[in-house]
Amino acid sequence: MSFISDNFLLETSYSHELYHGYAKHMPIIDYHNHLAPSHINNNHRFENITEVWLSEDHYKWRAMRTFGIDERYITGSASDKDKFRNWAKTVPYTLRNPLYHWTHLELQRYFDIPDLLIASNADSIYEETTAMLQQDSHSTLGLLQQRHVQVVCTTDDPLDSLHEHIEAKQKQLGIVLLPAFRPDKAMAVENGQSFLEYLERLSELTHSIKSFQDYIDALRKRIVFFNTVGCRLSDHGLDQLYFFNQDAFDVEQVFKKALGAEQLAIEEIQFFKFCTLLELCKEYHKHGWVQQFHLGALRNNNKRMLDHIGPDAGFDSIGEFTQARTLSGFLGKLDQSEQLAKTILYNLNPSQNEVFATMAGNFNDGTVKGKVQFGAAWWYLDQLDGMERQINTLSNMGLLSCFVGMLTDSRSFLSFPRHEYFRRLLCNMFGNDIKKGLIPNDIGFVGKMIQDICYNNAKDYFDLSEQIEGLKKQENLKYNQN
């Protein structure tokens, strides 16, 4: 029997009213995730729950390793059923970890399974969910439609052809699928030979790259291409933003050293990244994009497992990087020339929440509502405590009413109940404030603010009104035809 009731996480009657009356039925704009666009374009059907749930989820992998599960049952050669059995064995012992809530929320929302997942029912749940995943309702498009997802913005390398996005638009699949420009590999000059190989591929798509200016111009061409396919966002995964006086080094000389496979000093690498990102951000501003900076991760800590499995396998952690001065310098440099695009700052170290929230406020200039955002709680922080702390900090240091809300940041098509989780938590916080007399008992006004945070603000901030109207016309046409 499930502990996830209709009023899960909702502690007051005001919270109940706000969630069920205002938040619950709002559509979803998932403006940052790592879903495969090919799965959406081709309406992929997953063979079993392991493929859709465990195959790329490093949250679950970390938990299983901690519980003592052998790597063969995580990323190794074991059968999908055996991998699921070992996940089911682990789940009861994830109590108080967000995985416990997410697991049972997803089983209930997508498969109508209220039972707690344990070792003894693993086989029956595996078979039941596998059978459902063969139905139209549980194809990738079916899963998205179940959660009323309108917009999905994937994360795409500058070299990507984006043919899946182009085809999906032509097919009118009932969802807006947009790319997001993620040039992390394009900026990874520290990677030596792999960076040079990346430049070769970039030059094949654009033009010969023999100088830093050639390199920037090539990336600009890819930005123009992404823009023609409907891109509205860029995204960067960085430990921190770097800031230098622009004459600290000669960037052309640094680039020539990189082309010659010479070893770069740490400061030269950082300067190169600073100069590159500065030019990219100017281009984002030119096209009216939103730029996202995910800051603070310390990646690939376990060298032995990195060599064995590869990156993005669950061996990353919260980093401890200095952020305030470089954030101020970098954003200020763009603002000074009036080339600062709409910006979302995501913080991974909760001790720096106030730094990020107040820094965002420094560059809100009245030209755009919530121009610079303190973004949603990210990665290790997208759980009850982390989200509450982010919301409270934003409320105290900025305007929660202008917040663009939640995203999945996920590789799984079963992750969209995270939006529900966020909405329940948000309604509960407002409901408790009403009960305590901290805010007026004006359910209509508060409910409208909650709807803005859950959906309306994102639609306006990312300039998605035209695409969403087109989506509604598709839906009306199908309804009339039926």
C-alpha positions in Angstrom: 0.0 0.0 0.0 1.4 3.4 -1.0 2.2 6.1 1.4 1.9 8.6 -1.5 -1.6 9.9 -1.0 -3.4 12.7 -2.8 -2.1 15.1 -0.2 1.5 13.8 -0.2 3.8 16.6 1.1 0.9 18.9 1.7 0.5 19.7 5.4 -2.3 22.2 5.6 -5.7 22.8 4.1 -4.3 25.8 2.3 -1.6 23.7 0.8 -4.2 21.2 -0.4 -6.2 24.0 -2.1 -3.2 25.6 -3.7 -1.9 22.4 -5.2 -5.1 20.7 -6.3 -6.8 24.0 -7.4 -3.8 25.8 -9.1 -0.6 23.8 -9.6 -1.6 20.2 -10.3 -2.9 20.6 -13.8 -0.5 23.1 -15.2 1.4 21.9 -18.3 5.2 21.3 -18.1 8.0 23.2 -19.8 11.1 21.1 -19.2 13.7 23.6 -20.3 16.8 21.6 -19.3 17.3 17.8 -19.5 19.5 15.2 -21.1 16.9 13.2 -22.9 17.8 11.6 -26.3 16.0 13.6 -29.0 16.0 10.5 -31.2 13.7 8.7 -28.6 11.1 11.5 -29.0 11.4 11.9 -32.8 11.1 8.1 -33.3 8.6 7.6 -30.5 10.9 4.9 -29.0 9.5 2.0 -27.0 11.6 0.8 -24.1 12.0 -3.0 -23.8 11.7 -3.0 -20.1 11.8 -0.8 -17.0 15.6 -1.3 -16.6 16.2 0.4 -20.0 14.0 3.4 -19.2 14.8 3.7 -15.5 18.3 2.4 -14.7 20.4 2.5 -17.9 21.7 6.0 -17.4 20.7 7.0 -13.9 23.8 7.7 -11.9 21.7 8.7 -8.9 20.6 5.1 -8.6 24.0 3.8 -9.5 25.6 5.6 -6.5 23.0 4.3 -4.2 23.5 0.7 -5.4 27.3 0.9 -5.0 26.9 2.3 -1.5 24.6 -0.6 -0.6 27.3 -3.0 -1.8 25.9 -4.1 -5.2 28.5 -5.4 -7.6 29.2 -3.2 -10.6 28.1 -6.1 -12.9 24.5 -5.4 -11.8 24.8 -1.6 -12.2 26.7 -0.8 -15.4 28.0 -4.2 -16.2 27.0 -7.3 -18.1 24.2 -8.7 -15.9 20.7 -9.1 -17.5 18.2 -6.3 -17.3 16.0 -8.3 -15.0 18.9 -9.0 -12.6 19.8 -5.3 -12.6 16.3 -4.5 -11.7 16.2 -7.1 -8.9 19.3 -5.5 -7.4 17.8 -2.1 -7.6 14.6 -3.4 -5.9 16.8 -4.9 -3.2 18.4 -1.5 -2.6 15.2 0.7 -2.6 13.9 0.0 0.9 17.3 1.1 2.2 17.1 4.5 0.4 14.7 5.8 3.1 15.2 9.6 3.5 17.1 9.8 0.2 15.0 11.5 -2.5 15.3 8.3 -4.6 12.8 6.7 -2.3 10.1 9.3 -3.0 11.0 9.5 -6.7 10.9 5.7 -7.2 7.4 5.3 -5.7 6.0 8.5 -7.2 7.1 7.3 -10.7 5.8 3.7 -10.2 2.4 5.2 -9.1 2.1 7.9 -11.7 3.2 5.9 -14.8 2.2 2.4 -13.9 -0.5 2.8 -11.3 1.5 0.6 -8.9 0.9 1.7 -5.3 3.1 -1.0 -3.8 6.4 -0.3 -2.2 9.2 -1.8 -4.3 11.1 -4.5 -2.4 13.1 -7.6 -3.4 10.1 -10.0 -3.1 7.9 -8.1 -5.6 10.7 -7.2 -8.1 9.9 -9.9 -10.6 6.2 -9.2 -10.7 6.7 -5.4 -11.0 9.3 -6.0 -13.7 6.9 -8.0 -15.8 3.9 -5.7 -15.2 5.9 -2.6 -16.1 7.5 -4.3 -19.1 4.1 -5.2 -20.5 2.8 -1.6 -20.1 5.9 -0.2 -21.8 4.8 -2.0 -25.0 1.6 0.0 -25.1 1.1 3.3 -27.0 0.4 5.0 -23.7 4.0 4.2 -22.6 6.0 5.0 -25.7 8.2 8.0 -25.2 5.5 10.3 -26.6 2.9 8.5 -24.4 4.9 9.0 -21.3 5.4 12.7 -22.0 1.7 13.2 -22.8 0.7 11.4 -19.5 2.5 14.2 -17.6 1.2 17.0 -19.9 4.7 18.0 -21.1 4.5 20.7 -23.7 8.1 21.6 -24.3 11.3 19.6 -24.0 14.7 21.3 -24.5 17.4 18.7 -24.9 21.2 19.3 -24.4 23.1 19.2 -27.6 26.7 19.5 -28.7 27.6 22.2 -31.3 28.6 19.4 -33.7 25.1 17.8 -33.6 23.2 17.7 -36.9 19.9 18.3 -35.0 18.1 16.2 -37.6 16.0 14.7 -34.9 14.7 18.1 -33.9 14.1 19.1 -37.5 12.2 15.9 -38.3 10.2 16.1 -35.1 9.0 19.6 -36.0 7.9 18.4 -39.5 6.0 15.4 -38.0 4.0 17.5 -35.5 4.3 15.0 -32.7 2.2 16.9 -30.2 5.2 18.2 -28.3 7.7 21.1 -28.9 11.2 19.6 -29.1 13.9 22.2 -29.0 17.7 22.0 -28.9 20.0 23.7 -26.4 23.6 24.6 -27.2 26.1 22.9 -24.9 29.7 23.7 -26.0 31.5 22.1 -23.1 33.6 19.8 -25.3 34.2 22.7 -27.7 35.9 24.6 -24.9 37.8 21.7 -23.3 41.3 22.9 -24.4 42.8 21.0 -21.4 41.9 17.7 -23.1 44.8 18.0 -25.5 44.4 15.5 -28.4 40.7 15.1 -28.0 40.3 18.9 -28.2 42.3 18.9 -31.5 40.1 16.1 -32.9 37.0 18.1 -31.9 38.4 21.1 -33.8 38.9 18.9 -36.9 35.2 17.9 -36.8 34.2 21.5 -36.2 36.2 22.7 -39.2 34.6 20.0 -41.4 31.2 21.5 -40.6 32.3 25.2 -40.9 35.7 26.3 -42.2 39.4 25.9 -41.7 40.5 26.7 -38.1 44.0 28.1 -37.8 43.4 30.9 -35.3 41.4 31.8 -32.3 39.2 34.1 -34.4 38.6 31.2 -36.9 37.6 29.1 -33.9 35.1 31.7 -32.6 33.7 32.3 -36.1 33.1 28.5 -36.5 31.2 28.3 -33.2 29.2 31.4 -34.3 28.2 29.5 -37.4 26.9 26.6 -35.3 25.0 29.1 -33.1 23.3 30.5 -36.2 22.4 27.0 -37.3 21.0 26.1 -33.9 19.0 29.3 -34.0 17.4 28.3 -37.3 16.2 25.1 -35.7 14.5 27.0 -32.9 17.1 27.0 -30.2 16.3 29.3 -27.3 19.0 28.4 -24.8 22.6 27.7 -24.3 24.0 25.7 -21.3 27.5 25.4 -19.7 28.7 23.0 -17.1 31.6 24.7 -15.3 33.3 24.5 -12.0 33.3 28.3 -12.0 33.2 31.3 -14.3 36.6 32.8 -15.0 37.4 36.4 -15.3 40.7 38.1 -16.4 41.8 41.4 -17.7 41.7 40.7 -21.5 45.4 41.6 -21.8 46.5 39.0 -19.2 47.6 36.7 -22.0 47.5 36.8 -25.8 44.6 34.5 -26.6 45.9 33.9 -30.2 49.2 32.7 -28.8 47.5 30.4 -26.3 45.4 29.0 -29.1 48.5 28.4 -31.3 50.1 26.5 -28.4 47.0 24.4 -28.1 47.0 23.7 -31.9 50.7 22.7 -31.6 49.8 20.2 -28.8 51.9 22.2 -26.3 51.2 22.0 -22.6 49.2 24.9 -21.4 49.6 26.4 -17.9 46.4 26.3 -15.7 46.0 30.1 -16.0 46.3 29.9 -19.8 43.5 27.3 -19.9 41.3 29.4 -17.7 42.0 32.5 -19.8 41.2 30.6 -23.0 37.8 29.5 -21.5 37.1 33.1 -20.3 37.8 34.6 -23.8 35.8 31.9 -25.5 32.8 32.1 -23.2 32.8 35.9 -23.4 32.5 35.8 -27.2 29.8 33.0 -27.1 27.8 35.0 -24.6 27.8 38.0 -26.8 26.4 35.8 -29.6 23.7 34.4 -27.3 22.6 38.0 -26.5 22.5 38.8 -30.3 20.1 36.0 -30.9 17.9 36.6 -27.8 18.9 33.3 -26.1 18.9 32.4 -22.5 22.3 31.4 -21.2 22.5 28.8 -18.4 25.6 28.3 -16.1 25.7 25.1 -14.0 28.4 25.9 -11.6 30.2 24.1 -8.8 30.5 20.4 -9.7 33.8 18.5 -9.0 33.7 15.8 -11.6 35.3 12.4 -12.1 36.8 12.1 -8.6 37.4 8.4 -8.8 40.2 7.9 -11.4 40.1 4.1 -11.2 36.4 4.0 -11.9 36.8 6.7 -14.6 39.3 4.5 -16.4 37.0 1.5 -16.0 33.6 2.9 -16.8 34.1 6.4 -18.2 32.7 9.9 -17.3 29.2 10.7 -16.0 28.9 7.4 -14.1 28.2 8.7 -10.6 31.6 9.7 -9.3 31.0 13.5 -9.2 30.5 15.6 -6.1 29.8 19.1 -4.9 32.9 21.3 -5.3 34.3 24.1 -3.3 35.1 26.9 -5.7 35.4 30.6 -5.3 32.4 32.2 -7.2 31.5 35.7 -6.2 34.3 37.8 -7.7 34.6 36.0 -11.0 30.8 35.9 -11.3 30.7 39.6 -10.7 33.5 40.3 -13.1 32.2 38.1 -15.9 28.6 39.2 -15.8 29.7 42.8 -15.3 31.9 42.7 -18.4 28.9 41.7 -20.5 26.6 44.1 -18.8 29.0 47.0 -19.4 28.7 46.7 -23.1 24.9 45.9 -22.8 25.5 42.3 -24.1 24.3 40.4 -21.1 21.7 37.9 -22.2 19.0 36.5 -20.0 20.9 34.3 -17.6 20.2 31.4 -15.2 22.8 30.7 -12.5 22.6 27.2 -11.0 24.5 26.6 -7.8 25.7 23.2 -6.6 27.2 24.2 -3.3 24.4 25.2 -0.8 26.8 27.3 1.3 26.8 29.7 -1.6 23.1 30.1 -2.2 23.1 33.7 -0.9 26.1 34.5 -3.1 24.2 33.4 -6.2 20.9 34.9 -5.3 22.3 38.3 -4.5 24.6 38.2 -7.5 21.6 37.6 -9.8 20.0 40.7 -8.3 23.0 42.9 -9.3 22.3 42.5 -13.0 18.5 42.8 -13.1 18.2 46.1 -14.8 14.4 46.4 -15.4 14.6 45.5 -19.1 13.3 42.0 -18.6 11.3 40.5 -15.8 13.7 38.3 -13.8 16.5 38.8 -16.4 19.1 37.1 -14.3 17.8 34.1 -12.3 19.0 32.1 -9.3 18.1 28.8 -10.9 16.4 25.8 -9.5 18.1 23.5 -6.9 20.4 21.3 -9.0 21.7 17.8 -9.0 22.4 16.8 -5.3 20.1 19.7 -4.2 16.9 18.8 -6.1 15.4 17.2 -3.0 13.1 18.5 -0.2 15.8 20.3 1.9 17.7 21.6 -1.1 14.7 22.9 -2.9 13.3 24.5 0.2 16.6 26.2 0.9 16.8 27.5 -2.7 13.2 28.8 -2.6 13.8 30.5 0.8 17.0 32.1 -0.3 15.4 33.4 -3.5 12.4 34.6 -1.5 14.6 36.5 1.0 17.2 37.9 -1.5 15.1 38.3 -4.7 11.6 37.8 -6.0 10.3 34.3 -6.0 7.3 35.5 -8.1 9.7 35.9 -11.1 11.2 32.5 -10.8 11.1 30.2 -13.9 10.6 27.1 -11.8 11.6 23.5 -12.0 13.3 21.2 -14.6 14.2 17.5 -14.6 17.9 17.7 -15.6 17.4 14.0 -16.3 18.2 11.3 -18.8 15.0 9.3 -18.0 11.6 9.7 -19.5 10.1 8.7 -16.1 11.5 11.7 -14.3 8.7 14.2 -15.0 7.0 13.6 -11.6 9.9 15.7 -10.3 7.8 18.7 -11.5 4.9 17.4 -9.3 7.3 17.0 -6.4 8.5 20.6 -6.7 4.9 21.9 -7.1 3.7 20.0 -4.0 6.6 21.4 -2.0 6.1 24.9 -3.3 2.4 24.8 -2.4 3.1 23.4 1.0 5.6 26.3 1.7 3.0 28.9 0.7 0.2 27.0 2.6 2.2 26.9 5.8 3.0 30.6 5.5 -0.8 31.4 5.2 -1.5 29.2 8.2 1.2 31.0 10.2 -0.1 34.4 9.2 3.1 35.3 7.4 1.3 36.1 4.1 -2.3 37.1 3.4 -5.0 34.4 3.1 -5.6 35.4 -0.6 -5.7 32.0 -2.3 -6.5 33.5 -5.7 -3.5 35.8 -5.7 -1.1 33.2 -4.2 -2.5 30.5 -6.6 -1.8 32.7 -9.6 1.7 33.3 -8.4 2.2 29.5 -8.0 1.0 29.0 -11.6 3.4 31.6 -12.8 6.3 29.8 -11.1 5.2 26.4 -12.3 4.6 27.4 -16.0 3.8 31.0 -17.0 7.1 32.6 -16.2 9.1 30.0 -18.1 6.8 30.3 -21.2 7.4 34.1 -21.2 11.1 34.0 -20.2 12.0 31.5 -23.0 9.7 33.2 -25.5 7.7 30.1 -26.2 4.2 31.5 -26.7 4.3 31.0 -30.5 5.4 27.4 -30.3 2.9 26.6 -27.6 0.1 28.2 -29.7 1.1 26.1 -32.6 1.0 23.0 -30.4 -2.5 23.9 -29.3 -3.6 24.2 -32.9 -2.2 20.7 -33.7 -4.2 19.4 -30.7 -7.4 21.1 -31.9 -7.0 19.8 -35.4 -6.6 16.2 -34.2 -9.6 16.7 -31.9 -11.8 17.9 -34.8 -10.6 15.1 -37.1 -11.6 12.6 -34.5 
